Amino acid sequence: MSTKVVVLGAGFGGLELVTRLDDVIPEQVEITLIDKSASFTFGFSKLDVMFGKRRLDEVRAPYRDITRPGIGYRQETILSIDPRTRQVVTDGGTYDTDILVVALGADYDVDATPGLAEGGYEFYSLGGAERSGSALAAFDGGAVIVSVLGPVFKCPGAPIETVLLVNDFLTSRGLRERSTIQLTSPLPMPIPISKATSAALQALLDAAGIECSFSTMVTRLDPKARTAHLNDGRALPYDLFLGIPVHCAPDVVRASEIAEDGWIPVDPATFETKFPGVFAVGDVTSAPVPRAGGMAEREAATVADVLIARLTGGAAPPPFDGAAACYVETGAESVARIDVNFLAYDVPVAKFNTPTAELVAEKHTWGTSRLTRWFGYDDADDRI
Ligand SMILES: Cc1cc2nc3c(=O)[nH]c(=O)nc-3n(C[C@H](O)[C@H](O)[C@H](O)COP(=O)(O)OP(=O)(O)OC[C@H]3O[C@@H](n4cnc5c(N)ncnc54)[C@H](O)[C@@H]3O)c2cc1C
């Protein structure tokens, strides 16, 4: 009898988990992968869409392209999760599972920032990236504000990338001289775990003439007056406001007993929840690591190794070390890499690798290798 493994969410975490299980123990597991969406898109592709480098249809990988017979993909919306019985209800049926893995990512609460929907743009969803791209294309210069609107957000490097790419975009259109670019963030510095990495990124921001306000947060926009109000009492005028919206776990997770304080607590060594046989990986957890695709993927690999060991009677794998590589677009066709490790040492560490054109190629290969492994593409180069 094979073990029924049901994976909720086919993002970075879900795709890596099902691929690894199917690679290593296809005979022992019956894998079902459920996602409401028809396709996968890398988070970083949203910036490509926003800055007019790619169209949305060019960066979508349809799940129907997953042709592994061992992985059953269902396009369904999950309606409820009962972690005690490991039962899941979707708009397509009810699933009773032996092993349940929740990899449903983070959603956005745009209304948590009054005025954002009317007076600005979020660029973290696919639709938001497209709308922000249209606004940028129509922009004629002025004050641009890029703001992180909540303490928890995906991809710590993304706000830095965004302002540096706005700088490139305005420069290439001859609009930079009559524009200002301002970054606001609740974080105390670009990458709080490393002063040296933060200093290196700050030097890039300074060189691009980007004003930064750290340890502060925009709490509301006044769309009529076109001002952003901060929790330090300041009001900043803007012509274009680009926001990273407040993040939250999907409704179905928050409504389930599996969530505590809005997210799913896990054992950071194995990613098992307090409910036996129920795991959670990626942005939806409150694990003490950043929310990033590279991190979600490695968490999923850990869960796969834990399950492989349990189902084959092998030795338990080493605990998750919290290591990942994060690529950061720094503008002018360069990419930097930050190697982080959150759990292996007494304190989290980060090493900054200076921006180069070679790292552009490395990031590209990093992406295409995932598409090849997860979707079986032999033309992944054209799909990213
Ligand atoms: C602009 C931007 C740039 C980024 N750049 C990088 C980068 O360079 N490197 C990096 O490592 N990370 C980057 N990230 C972060 C990265 O995209 C996420 O951290 C990563 O996708 C998290 O993986 P996950 O598996 O936890 O969730 P996701 O990949 O978000 O997958 C969750 C899945 O669950 C599905 N789902 C949710 N609710 C339901 C439901 N009720 N029913 C059915 N399905 C549901 C969703 O459709 C989705 O497919 C970036 C993110 C953004 C927004």
Ligand as a Chemical Component Dictionary entry (heavy atoms), coordinates in Angstrom:
data_LIG
# 
_chem_comp.id                   LIG 
_chem_comp.type                 NON-POLYMER 
_chem_comp.pdbx_formal_charge   0 
_chem_comp.three_letter_code    LIG 
# 
loop_
_chem_comp_atom.comp_id 
_chem_comp_atom.atom_id 
_chem_comp_atom.alt_atom_id 
_chem_comp_atom.type_symbol 
_chem_comp_atom.charge 
_chem_comp_atom.model_Cartn_x 
_chem_comp_atom.model_Cartn_y 
_chem_comp_atom.model_Cartn_z 
_chem_comp_atom.pdbx_ordinal 
LIG C1  C1  C 0 8.608  40.676 -6.716 1  
LIG C2  C2  C 0 9.132  39.417 -6.075 2  
LIG C3  C3  C 0 10.448 39.035 -6.298 3  
LIG C4  C4  C 0 10.948 37.880 -5.699 4  
LIG N1  N1  N 0 12.233 37.503 -5.962 5  
LIG C5  C5  C 0 12.732 36.376 -5.404 6  
LIG C6  C6  C 0 14.057 35.946 -5.701 7  
LIG O1  O1  O 0 14.774 36.556 -6.495 8  
LIG N2  N2  N 0 14.510 34.821 -5.077 9  
LIG C7  C7  C 0 13.739 34.107 -4.197 10 
LIG O2  O2  O 0 14.210 33.095 -3.659 11 
LIG N3  N3  N 0 12.477 34.497 -3.893 12 
LIG C8  C8  C 0 11.953 35.597 -4.487 13 
LIG N4  N4  N 0 10.667 35.990 -4.208 14 
LIG C9  C9  C 0 9.896  35.273 -3.172 15 
LIG C10 C10 C 0 9.293  33.963 -3.670 16 
LIG O3  O3  O 0 8.509  34.159 -4.825 17 
LIG C11 C11 C 0 8.429  33.340 -2.574 18 
LIG O4  O4  O 0 9.087  33.422 -1.351 19 
LIG C12 C12 C 0 8.139  31.890 -2.908 20 
LIG O5  O5  O 0 7.317  31.822 -4.048 21 
LIG C13 C13 C 0 7.499  31.165 -1.746 22 
LIG O6  O6  O 0 7.243  29.841 -2.101 23 
LIG P1  P1  P 0 6.013  29.062 -1.435 24 
LIG O7  O7  O 0 6.047  27.695 -2.011 25 
LIG O8  O8  O 0 6.006  29.220 0.022  26 
LIG O9  O9  O 0 4.705  29.854 -1.934 27 
LIG P2  P2  P 0 4.240  30.249 -3.387 28 
LIG O10 O10 O 0 5.324  30.069 -4.377 29 
LIG O11 O11 O 0 3.610  31.583 -3.254 30 
LIG O12 O12 O 0 3.121  29.163 -3.740 31 
LIG C14 C14 C 0 1.896  29.104 -3.034 32 
LIG C15 C15 C 0 0.859  28.468 -3.952 33 
LIG O13 O13 O 0 -0.347 28.230 -3.193 34 
LIG C16 C16 C 0 -1.454 28.477 -4.021 35 
LIG N5  N5  N 0 -2.628 28.756 -3.187 36 
LIG C17 C17 C 0 -2.758 29.713 -2.236 37 
LIG N6  N6  N 0 -3.975 29.627 -1.659 38 
LIG C18 C18 C 0 -4.616 28.592 -2.249 39 
LIG C19 C19 C 0 -5.903 27.975 -2.058 40 
LIG N7  N7  N 0 -6.793 28.417 -1.140 41 
LIG N8  N8  N 0 -6.235 26.923 -2.847 42 
LIG C20 C20 C 0 -5.365 26.442 -3.770 43 
LIG N9  N9  N 0 -4.136 26.983 -3.982 44 
LIG C21 C21 C 0 -3.775 28.036 -3.230 45 
LIG C22 C22 C 0 -1.020 29.654 -4.887 46 
LIG O14 O14 O 0 -1.764 29.689 -6.098 47 
LIG C23 C23 C 0 0.466  29.380 -5.120 48 
LIG O15 O15 O 0 0.707  28.718 -6.341 49 
LIG C24 C24 C 0 10.121 37.114 -4.826 50 
LIG C25 C25 C 0 8.792  37.484 -4.626 51 
LIG C26 C26 C 0 8.286  38.622 -5.246 52 
LIG C27 C27 C 0 6.839  38.989 -5.035 53 
# 
loop_
_chem_comp_bond.comp_id 
_chem_comp_bond.atom_id_1 
_chem_comp_bond.atom_id_2 
_chem_comp_bond.value_order 
_chem_comp_bond.pdbx_ordinal 
LIG C1  C2  SING 1  
LIG C2  C3  SING 2  
LIG C2  C26 DOUB 3  
LIG C3  C4  DOUB 4  
LIG C4  N1  SING 5  
LIG C4  C24 SING 6  
LIG N1  C5  DOUB 7  
LIG C5  C6  SING 8  
LIG C5  C8  SING 9  
LIG C6  O1  DOUB 10 
LIG C6  N2  SING 11 
LIG N2  C7  SING 12 
LIG C7  O2  DOUB 13 
LIG C7  N3  SING 14 
LIG N3  C8  DOUB 15 
LIG C8  N4  SING 16 
LIG N4  C9  SING 17 
LIG N4  C24 SING 18 
LIG C9  C10 SING 19 
LIG C10 O3  SING 20 
LIG C10 C11 SING 21 
LIG C11 O4  SING 22 
LIG C11 C12 SING 23 
LIG C12 O5  SING 24 
LIG C12 C13 SING 25 
LIG C13 O6  SING 26 
LIG O6  P1  SING 27 
LIG P1  O7  DOUB 28 
LIG P1  O8  SING 29 
LIG P1  O9  SING 30 
LIG O9  P2  SING 31 
LIG P2  O10 DOUB 32 
LIG P2  O11 SING 33 
LIG P2  O12 SING 34 
LIG O12 C14 SING 35 
LIG C14 C15 SING 36 
LIG C15 O13 SING 37 
LIG C15 C23 SING 38 
LIG O13 C16 SING 39 
LIG C16 N5  SING 40 
LIG C16 C22 SING 41 
LIG N5  C17 SING 42 
LIG N5  C21 SING 43 
LIG C17 N6  DOUB 44 
LIG N6  C18 SING 45 
LIG C18 C19 SING 46 
LIG C18 C21 DOUB 47 
LIG C19 N7  SING 48 
LIG C19 N8  DOUB 49 
LIG N8  C20 SING 50 
LIG C20 N9  DOUB 51 
LIG N9  C21 SING 52 
LIG C22 O14 SING 53 
LIG C22 C23 SING 54 
LIG C23 O15 SING 55 
LIG C24 C25 DOUB 56 
LIG C25 C26 SING 57 
LIG C26 C27 SING 58 
# 
